[in-house]
Each structure stands twice: as C-alpha cells, then as structure tokens.
C-alpha cells in the first residue's frame, strides 16, 4: 500500500492526482447542485466522443491516473535507477494519457452503438423517447 501512495504523490503521477482531485471536486459540486451538470458541455463529437465532454474528460483522467499509477509501481518494482528510471517515468505520463484517450473513445463508441435510436435528452437530463407525431397531432 505504501508504494501506491508513494507513486500517487510522486512525479509524474502527481499531475494526474491533482486532476483526479479536480474531477472529484467537480462531481461533488454537481451532486450538491452547486454547478449544473452541463457547465462544461461542448460538442463531444468534435473530440471523438459522442456524449458529454465532462463525463469523457472524467473517464480519460481517471483511467490515465490508474494506468500511470500502476506503471510507476511496476517501474519501482523493476529495480531501475538513475537515467533509465527518469526517462521511463517521464515517458509513462503521455503514454498513459494516450492509451486512456483510446480506451475512453472505444468505450464511448461502444456505448453509442448500444444506445437506442430515437432518444432525446429530457429536462431532467435523462433519455426520453421521442413523441409520436400521430399522437401529438390530436
């Protein structure tokens, strides 16, 4: 457990640890209704995601943090020292974030394919079926 804590507060994982703290803070504010859930909404399709940008960024940061944390623990157990340890630990952060981006994009693509068509977002931010045009014509 000590090596996970040391890896989480050590460089370069500390960068993503701070980002995870910001993500947790954002979602706590959303749960307390201090911030609307769509406060950071943008076009998710432009970034390669079909859904909410806030959710996608949260998943990218969380998965990247876990990958970087596990990578740092494995590097520590490998017994490397000096320049090799520094070089590999600095290369680990962009590799973890890139892999996290790809995994999140694949997750969102799969989620988009399984989501039923004809759904729209309602006032309570939940998916509701589109109304039938025949029933509304009355």
Beta strands, then each sheet from edge to edge (+ up, - down):
strand 1: 119-121
strand 2: 127-129
sheet 1: 1+ 2-
end
